[in-house]
């Protein structure tokens, strides 16, 4: 499986509870924090929901 790096670039303040939970499930708490995940449909769906708060690159 391919890996992707997800970086939180914007704050979750004034975002919906669903978006906050998605960021938490991705393991992103602080701005600038980077997590590496497998490139699966579940992860890509979560990233799609919060694409305006994160940046994604291939690992």
N, C-alpha and C positions, 0 to 999 in steps of 0.2 A: 504494500500500500504506500502511496505517496504521502508525504507529510507536508503540512502547511503551517506557517507561523502567523498567529493572530495577535495584533497589537491594539490595545485600547488607546484611542487618540482623543476622545471627547468624554465629557462627564455624563453621568447618568441622572443628574439632577433634573427635575421636571420631565422625566420620561415615565412611561407607563410601568406598572408593576411587572408586567410580562417581560418587557425589555430588560429591566433590572435583574430578573430571575435568569434570563438567558445569559447575560454577562457573567453572573455568578456561576452558572453551570459550565461556562467556558473557562472558568478559573481566573477571570479578569476582575481585579479589584481596583487597582490604582492606574491612573493615566500613565502611559508609557510601558506598562507591564506587557511582557510577551509570553505567550504560551504556544507550545507546539502540539498539534493534533493530527490524527489520521485524516486523510481526505475521504470521508464517508458521506453519504447522503444526509445523515442526521446532523452532522457537524455543519455541512454546507447550508442546510436549511436554517439552522440557528444563526449562522453568520449572515445569511440573507435578511433575516429579521432585524438585525442590528448593524447593517452595513454602513449606516451613517455615523456610527460610533467607533468603528474598528477599521483597521487596514489589514489586508491579507497579502501574504507573499509565499512563494514556494520555498520549502526548506531544503 
